[in-house]
């Protein structure tokens, strides 16, 4: 059996950043396993610019952003093994892998970092009725066909879902000569960043239909029409509101799911709110020596944040290999009113400052984030605008954490002034020029 100090599953932006951080902390035996034929992950097909403004203070395309980390890895002795599929991860950190070059191998790791990324929901996951014709793609699959394989997937396009991938593909298809007829969103607000609504829809006069969904698909061999209906406040189609679009392509941008089959197989505890592992403040999972970062942990909006979180996991894995682990009584983090999840899910009492990540359930303006220790408010952060498509973060200093008396903290939203709104304003100024990591 082969042995390595640190094995990173996934050679995308999360895995590369985690491996580099561990190397910088003194770990010299690091192996990255990547199932694709090259490192870089999903960034290789994200040829649009806008990446790296937080991280590198300049505007890069996805491949350029990934290339920066790949070049840094090349300057180390970190091994990257591509075309390698991890078949199984056991609870005692043994990985079973297969590849054309090495065949089947079992690898024992001193520590493991999970960086497998996420996948798209498909038509089957959302049960769209209608014909089973060709011409229906996930937005990410269409992006790969167009940007890497060089195939145009259609000429008259409807997009279901207003996540960032779908918004970016609306612009990309338009630039390649297709006619994007509409972007249809089930919720009363967009699931993407405001700047993407402006730059990918508004700038190209592509209509966005909020509180609408596809209720029928028509076609024989190839898609011919989709029927779009308005939905009520319980997301049920309203009879009589149907619109028929003549099209040959339907792109689905209906959500992303962390890729955690290996995690579940290993017996790692999964948080049903994020569909990712439950982690401590150092991103360690329920199995000692196994860490998670990036979109396998929770779906991020900016790749710059993926890199920062992954570096934290890499440093923690290095500390674990050196026999250093955080200790102290457990304090749980829970989501309160209008908060869908928190990461991390728990932390150790007596530790250092803590950065919390979470998402809200509704679009909100002029509100406050409250951190509650039972009935006692220990922190409050004012926000002018929050939306489900944009990840939020707050930092709790050590001096504040040392005052916590209970065994749990709750993060909640306090309505102030306008409170909840049905939809974001696409015209609102958004100075964040980074795009989503997917």
C-alpha positions in Angstrom: 0.0 0.0 0.0 1.3 3.5 -1.0 1.5 6.1 1.8 1.5 9.9 1.6 1.4 12.5 4.4 -1.3 14.5 2.8 -3.7 13.6 0.0 -5.9 16.2 -1.6 -9.0 15.0 -3.5 -9.6 17.4 -6.3 -7.2 19.6 -8.4 -9.5 22.6 -8.8 -9.0 26.0 -7.2 -9.8 24.6 -3.7 -7.4 21.6 -3.9 -4.6 23.7 -5.4 -4.8 26.4 -2.8 -5.1 23.9 0.1 -2.0 21.9 -1.1 0.0 25.1 -1.5 -0.9 26.3 2.0 0.1 22.9 3.5 3.4 23.1 1.6 4.1 26.5 3.0 3.6 25.1 6.5 6.3 22.5 6.0 4.4 19.4 4.6 6.6 17.9 1.9 4.8 14.8 0.9 1.6 16.0 -0.8 -0.4 14.2 -3.5 -3.3 15.9 -5.4 -5.7 13.5 -7.2 -7.7 14.9 -10.1 -10.2 13.0 -12.2 -9.9 15.3 -15.2 -7.0 15.3 -17.6 -5.6 18.5 -16.3 -5.7 20.5 -13.1 -7.8 23.7 -12.7 -11.2 22.2 -12.2 -14.3 24.1 -13.4 -12.2 27.3 -14.0 -10.8 25.8 -17.2 -14.2 26.3 -18.9 -14.9 29.7 -17.4 -13.2 31.8 -20.1 -15.0 35.0 -19.1 -13.1 37.6 -17.1 -13.8 39.0 -13.6 -11.9 36.5 -11.5 -9.1 37.4 -9.0 -9.9 41.0 -8.1 -9.9 40.1 -4.4 -7.0 37.7 -4.6 -4.7 39.2 -7.2 -6.0 42.7 -7.4 -6.4 42.3 -11.2 -9.0 40.9 -13.6 -8.4 37.4 -14.8 -10.2 34.8 -16.8 -10.9 31.4 -15.1 -8.1 29.6 -16.8 -5.7 32.5 -15.9 -6.8 32.3 -12.3 -6.2 28.6 -12.2 -2.9 29.0 -14.0 -1.5 31.2 -11.3 -2.0 28.4 -8.7 -0.8 25.7 -11.1 2.5 27.6 -11.7 3.0 28.0 -8.0 2.5 24.2 -7.5 5.0 23.5 -10.3 7.6 25.4 -8.2 7.2 22.8 -5.4 7.5 19.1 -5.2 3.7 18.6 -4.8 2.5 15.7 -7.0 -0.6 16.2 -9.2 -1.9 12.9 -10.6 -4.6 13.6 -13.3 -7.0 11.1 -14.9 -7.3 9.5 -11.5 -10.7 8.6 -10.0 -11.1 8.1 -6.2 -13.4 5.2 -5.9 -13.6 5.1 -2.1 -12.4 6.9 1.0 -12.5 4.9 4.2 -12.9 6.2 7.8 -9.2 5.4 8.5 -8.1 7.6 5.6 -7.4 4.9 3.0 -8.2 5.9 -0.6 -9.0 3.4 -3.3 -8.1 4.9 -6.7 -8.0 3.9 -10.4 -6.2 5.5 -13.3 -5.0 4.5 -16.8 -1.4 5.0 -15.8 -1.3 3.4 -12.4 -4.3 1.1 -12.5 -5.9 0.3 -9.2 -4.1 1.6 -6.1 -4.8 1.9 -2.4 -3.3 4.9 -0.7 -3.0 5.5 3.0 -3.0 9.2 4.0 -1.8 10.8 7.2 -4.4 13.5 6.4 -7.0 14.1 3.7 -8.4 17.3 2.2 -11.8 17.0 0.5 -11.9 19.4 -2.5 -14.2 17.7 -4.9 -16.3 20.8 -5.8 -20.0 20.6 -6.7 -22.3 19.4 -9.5 -25.4 20.8 -11.1 -29.0 19.7 -10.5 -30.4 18.0 -13.6 -33.9 17.8 -15.2 -34.5 14.6 -13.3 -33.8 16.3 -10.0 -36.5 18.9 -10.5 -39.1 16.8 -12.5 -40.0 19.0 -15.4 -42.9 17.4 -17.3 -43.0 17.0 -21.0 -41.3 15.3 -23.9 -37.9 13.6 -23.5 -36.4 15.2 -26.6 -32.8 16.4 -27.1 -31.7 20.0 -26.7 -31.9 20.1 -22.9 -28.6 20.8 -21.1 -27.4 21.9 -17.8 -25.8 25.4 -18.1 -22.4 24.0 -17.1 -22.5 21.2 -19.6 -23.4 23.7 -22.4 -20.5 25.9 -21.1 -18.1 23.0 -21.5 -19.4 22.1 -25.0 -19.0 25.7 -26.1 -15.8 26.9 -24.4 -13.7 23.7 -24.4 -15.1 21.3 -27.0 -16.1 24.1 -29.5 -19.7 23.0 -30.1 -22.7 25.3 -30.3 -25.5 23.7 -28.5 -28.4 25.7 -30.0 -29.6 28.8 -31.7 -32.9 29.7 -29.9 -32.4 29.4 -26.2 -34.5 29.6 -23.0 -32.7 29.4 -19.7 -34.5 28.1 -16.6 -33.0 29.4 -13.4 -31.1 32.7 -12.8 -28.0 31.3 -11.0 -24.7 32.8 -12.1 -23.8 30.0 -14.5 -27.1 30.5 -16.3 -26.7 34.3 -16.4 -23.2 34.0 -17.8 -24.3 31.5 -20.4 -27.1 33.9 -21.5 -24.4 36.4 -22.4 -22.0 33.7 -23.9 -24.7 32.2 -26.1 -25.7 35.7 -27.3 -22.1 36.6 -28.2 -21.8 33.4 -30.2 -24.9 34.3 -32.3 -27.7 32.6 -30.5 -31.0 34.3 -29.6 -31.7 34.0 -25.9 -35.4 34.4 -25.6 -35.8 34.6 -21.8 -34.3 33.7 -18.4 -37.0 32.2 -16.2 -36.7 32.1 -12.4 -39.0 30.2 -10.0 -38.3 32.5 -7.0 -39.3 36.1 -6.7 -35.6 37.1 -6.8 -32.6 36.1 -8.8 -30.2 33.5 -7.6 -27.2 35.2 -9.1 -25.0 38.2 -8.3 -26.5 41.6 -9.1 -23.7 42.5 -11.4 -24.3 39.4 -13.5 -28.0 40.4 -14.0 -26.9 43.8 -15.2 -24.0 42.7 -17.4 -25.5 39.4 -18.8 -29.2 40.1 -19.1 -29.9 43.9 -19.0 -27.0 44.8 -21.3 -28.3 42.4 -24.0 -32.0 43.1 -23.5 -32.7 39.5 -22.3 -36.0 39.5 -20.3 -35.9 38.0 -16.8 -39.2 36.4 -15.7 -39.3 36.1 -11.9 -41.9 33.9 -10.2 -42.1 31.8 -13.4 -41.2 28.2 -14.3 -41.2 25.8 -17.2 -44.4 23.7 -17.1 -44.2 21.8 -20.3 -41.5 20.7 -22.9 -42.6 20.0 -26.4 -40.7 18.3 -29.2 -40.1 15.1 -31.0 -36.4 14.3 -31.7 -35.4 17.9 -30.9 -36.9 20.5 -28.5 -39.4 22.6 -30.3 -41.2 24.6 -27.6 -41.2 25.3 -23.9 -44.2 26.5 -22.0 -43.6 29.0 -19.1 -46.1 29.7 -16.4 -46.3 32.2 -13.6 -46.3 30.7 -10.1 -48.1 31.7 -6.9 -46.6 32.3 -3.5 -46.5 28.5 -2.9 -44.6 28.1 -6.2 -47.5 26.4 -7.9 -48.2 27.2 -11.6 -51.2 29.6 -12.2 -53.5 28.4 -14.9 -54.0 30.9 -17.7 -50.6 32.5 -17.4 -48.9 30.3 -19.9 -46.3 31.7 -22.4 -45.0 29.5 -25.3 -41.5 30.0 -26.6 -40.4 28.5 -29.9 -36.8 27.3 -29.2 -34.4 24.5 -29.8 -32.5 24.6 -26.5 -33.3 24.7 -22.8 -30.5 25.4 -20.4 -31.0 24.5 -16.8 -29.3 26.6 -14.1 -31.3 25.3 -11.2 -28.8 24.9 -8.4 -25.5 23.3 -7.4 -24.9 20.4 -4.9 -21.6 19.7 -3.1 -20.1 16.5 -4.5 -20.0 14.4 -1.3 -20.5 10.7 -2.3 -17.0 9.9 -1.0 -17.7 11.9 2.2 -20.9 9.9 2.9 -19.1 6.6 2.0 -16.5 7.4 4.6 -19.1 8.0 7.3 -18.4 11.8 7.5 -21.3 13.7 9.1 -23.2 15.8 6.5 -25.1 19.0 7.3 -28.5 18.7 5.6 -28.6 22.5 5.3 -25.5 22.8 3.1 -25.3 19.2 1.8 -21.6 19.4 2.8 -19.6 18.1 5.8 -20.1 19.5 9.2 -16.8 21.1 10.1 -15.0 22.8 13.0 -13.5 26.3 12.7 -10.3 24.7 11.1 -12.5 22.9 8.5 -11.9 19.5 10.1 -14.7 17.0 9.5 -16.2 14.6 12.0 -13.4 12.1 11.1 -10.1 13.3 12.6 -7.5 14.2 10.0 -10.1 14.8 7.2 -10.7 18.4 6.2 -13.1 20.0 3.7 -13.0 23.2 1.7 -14.4 25.0 -1.3 -17.7 24.0 -3.0 -17.7 20.5 -1.5 -18.2 22.2 1.8 -20.8 24.8 0.8 -21.4 26.4 -2.6 -19.5 29.7 -2.8 -20.2 32.7 -5.0 -16.6 33.9 -5.5 -13.6 31.8 -6.3 -11.4 34.2 -4.3 -13.3 33.1 -1.2 -12.8 29.4 -2.2 -9.0 30.0 -2.3 -9.0 31.8 1.1 -11.0 29.0 2.8 -8.9 26.3 1.2 -5.7 27.8 2.5 -7.2 27.6 6.0 -7.9 23.9 5.5 -4.4 23.4 4.2 -2.8 25.0 7.2 -5.0 23.0 9.5 -4.1 19.8 7.8 -0.4 20.7 8.2 -1.0 21.4 11.9 -2.7 18.0 12.3 0.2 16.2 10.8 2.5 18.0 13.2 0.3 16.9 16.1 -1.3 20.2 16.7 -5.1 20.3 17.0 -7.5 22.9 18.5 -9.0 21.9 21.9 -11.7 23.1 24.1 -15.4 22.8 24.8 -17.7 22.6 21.8 -19.9 25.6 20.9 -22.4 25.0 18.2 -23.5 27.5 15.6 -27.1 27.5 14.5 -29.1 29.4 11.9 -31.9 31.6 13.2 -34.6 33.7 11.5 -34.0 34.0 7.7 -30.6 32.4 7.8 -30.3 29.1 5.8 -27.0 27.8 7.2 -23.8 28.6 8.9 -20.2 27.5 8.2 -18.5 26.3 10.4 -21.1 24.4 12.3 -19.2 24.4 15.6 -16.0 25.7 17.1 -13.9 25.2 20.2 -14.2 27.5 23.2 -11.1 29.5 23.9 -9.9 29.7 20.3 -9.0 32.6 18.1 -11.2 35.0 16.1 -13.8 33.3 14.1 -15.1 34.1 10.6 -18.6 32.9 9.9 -20.2 32.3 6.5 -23.9 32.0 5.8 -26.7 32.8 3.3 -30.0 34.5 3.9 -33.3 33.0 2.7 -34.8 36.3 1.3 -33.7 39.5 -0.3 -33.3 42.1 2.4 -32.5 45.7 2.6 -31.5 47.8 5.6 -31.3 44.9 8.0 -29.0 43.7 10.7 -27.2 40.4 11.4 -27.4 39.4 15.0 -25.4 36.8 16.9 -27.2 35.6 20.0 -25.9 33.7 23.0 -29.2 32.4 24.2 -31.3 35.5 24.8 -28.3 37.8 24.9 -27.1 39.6 21.8 -23.3 39.5 21.6 -22.8 41.1 18.2 -24.7 43.1 15.6 -23.7 43.9 12.0 -25.7 46.4 9.8 -26.3 45.5 6.2 -27.8 47.6 3.4 -28.5 44.7 1.1 -28.4 40.9 1.3 -29.6 38.3 -1.1 -29.7 34.5 -1.2 -27.3 34.5 -4.3 -24.6 36.3 -2.3 -22.7 34.6 0.5 -22.4 36.7 3.7 -19.6 36.7 6.2 -19.0 38.2 9.6 -15.9 38.1 11.9 -16.2 37.5 15.6 -13.1 38.7 17.5 -11.6 36.5 20.3 -12.5 39.1 23.0 -16.2 38.6 22.1 -16.0 34.8 21.8 -14.4 34.7 25.3 -17.6 36.2 26.7 -19.9 33.4 25.4 -21.5 31.6 28.3 -23.7 29.1 26.6 -22.9 26.1 24.4 -24.4 27.5 21.2 -24.6 30.7 19.2 -27.4 31.6 16.8 -27.0 33.8 13.7 -30.2 35.5 12.7 -31.5 38.4 10.7 -33.3 41.3 12.3 -35.7 43.3 10.1 -34.9 47.0 10.1 -36.8 49.6 8.1 -37.8 48.0 4.7 -37.2 44.4 5.8 -37.8 41.7 3.3 -38.2 42.5 -0.4 -39.6 40.4 -3.2 -36.7 40.9 -5.6 -33.3 42.6 -5.8 -32.9 45.8 -7.9 -30.9 44.8 -10.9 -29.8 48.4 -11.3 -28.3 48.6 -7.9 -24.6 49.4 -7.9 -22.5 46.4 -7.2 -18.8 47.2 -7.0 -17.7 43.6 -6.6 -16.2 42.7 -10.0 -15.5 39.0 -9.3 -17.6 36.4 -10.8 -18.8 33.1 -9.4 -16.3 30.2 -9.2 -18.5 27.8 -11.1 
